[in-house]
Amino acid sequence: MSDAAPDRAEGAGSDPAAIVRRVEASFARQAIMGTIGAALLRVEPGRVEIALAVTPGISQQHGFVHAGAVATIADSAAGYAALTRMPEGRGVLTAEFKINLVSPAAGARLVAIGTVVKAGRLLTVAAAEVFAERIAGDEGTRKLCAQLTATLVAVENRQGVVD
C-alpha cells in the first residue's frame, strides 16, 4: 500500500465527522455485516477498518475463517474507503475485485484495512489488507492473511443506491 495521501473525487466532502456518520449509517444497513458479526473499527477520509471476531460460524472445514467471510470484509473495507471520497448523493458499487489469500485466516479476530489508491469521478481503485490477530486488539500479533484490489464505480441518480 502506498503512503501517499489518497486522491479525492471531485466535490467530495471534507468534514471528517460527516464522513464517519455517512459510513456508519450505510454500514448499519448492510445486513451481511451483522450476519457474520463484523464491526466498524475506524473511519477516516480514504481509510476504513472493519473487524471480524473469529467464531465457528464463519469457519471452513479445516477450522480457518472461510474465504467468503475474508473477502466480504475486505470488499466492504475497500468500498467504504472509496465512499469516503465521494460527494453526498454519489454512492459506490464494486465492479470487480481480486483477492489473494496469502495465509490461513486463523486467530481471535480479523481486521480489514481498506484504503483508496486513486479516486476519480467515475472509477475508484481501492485496496484492502486483511490481518489475522492472534490476540484480538493486539496489533503486535497481526499476520497478513489476504490482500484485495478493487475497482468501484460511482453511482448517481439510481434508485436505491446512495451510500
N, C-alpha and C positions, 0 to 999 in steps of 0.2 A: 504494500500500500504506500501511496505517496504521502510525504509530509507536507506537500504544498497545500495551500488553502483551497478548499473546494470552490469550483465555479458556482455562480449564481444564475439561475434562469432569469430571463428578462422580467422585471417587475416583481420579483419575489420579495415578500415582506422581510423586514429585518428585525422585528420585535421578538426577541428570544422567548418571552413569556407567551406570546400569541402562538408562536410555532409549537411550543410544548403543549398548549391547550388543544391545538388543532390535531396534533398527532395522538394525544391521549384520547380525544373524542373518537377519532377514527379507529384506533386500536380497540377501544371498548366495543365497537360494533363488529369486530372481526371475530366471529364465533369460534373459529378453529383455534385461536389463541387460548380461549377459555377451555376448550375441549382437551387440549394437550397440557394445559397448565402453565403456559408462557406468560411472562410479565415484562412490562417495560422497565428497564433499569435507568436509562439516561436518554435524553433527547437534547440535541444541540444542533444548530444550523449545520447541515451537511453530515451529521453523525447520529446514529441511533443504536442503542444497545438493548437487546432482548435476552432475558434469562429464562431457562427452562430447567426445572428440577427434574432430575433423573428418577423415574419411577418405573415399576414393572409394566405399567400400562402403555408405555411408549417403546418397549424393547422389541428386538427381533429375536430369532430363535437361539442365538448364541449369548444373549444377555446384554448386548450393546444397544444403545439407542438406535432405533430404526432410521435408515437414511431418509425416509419420508419426513420424519419429525425434524431431523437436522436440516434438510432442505427447506422445510416450512419456515423455521425461524430465520434462516439465512436470507431467504427471499423476502420475508417481511422486514427484516432489518435494512436490507438494501433499498426496498421500496419506500419505507418510511424516511430513510435518509434522503431519497430523491424528493419525497413530498415536502421536506423542509425547505427545499429550494424553489418550490412552485408558488406562484402568486395565488391569492384567495380565488376560489372559483375554478381552479385548474387542478385536477387530480392526476394520478398516475396509475397505469396498469403495466404489469410486467409483459413485455413482448417476447423475451427469451431469457434463459439463464443457463449457465453451465456450472456444474459443481464438481469439485474434486474432493473425494473423501480420502484424506491422507493418513488417517489413523483411526482406530476404533473409537467411537464416542462412548466413553465409559468414565464414570466418576459420580460425584454428587450433584453437579449442575453443569449445564451447557450455557455459554454466553456467546451470542452472535453480535458482532460489531459491524454495522453497515456504514459505509462512507460513500460520498459522492466522488466520482472520478472526474466527470465532466457533465455539467448541467447545461442543457440547451432549451430553446423554446419548445421544440417538439420531442427530441430524444434526450434521455439522460443515461449515462453509463454509471453504474454503481458497482460496488464490490462489498462482500461480506466475508469475514473470517469467523469461524465457529471454534471456540475453545472449550475443552472439557476441563472442569475444575475437579481435582481430587477432593478438595475441601471447599464447599460452597462459600463463595465470597472471598476466597484467598487467591489473589492474582498470582501469587508465587507458585501455586500448584497447577497453573494452566498449561494445557498442551493443545497445540493446534490439531484439530481433527477434520476440518473442512474449509475449503476456500471456494467462494462463488463469485462469478462476474455476471452482471445482468444488464440488459437494455430495457429501459422503461419508456413508455410513450405517454406524453402529456395528453390529457383528455379534457375538453371543454364542451359545454353545451350538449352533454349527453345525459339523458335521464338516468338518475341513479348513481352517476359517477361524479363525485365532487372531491372528497378527501379519502 
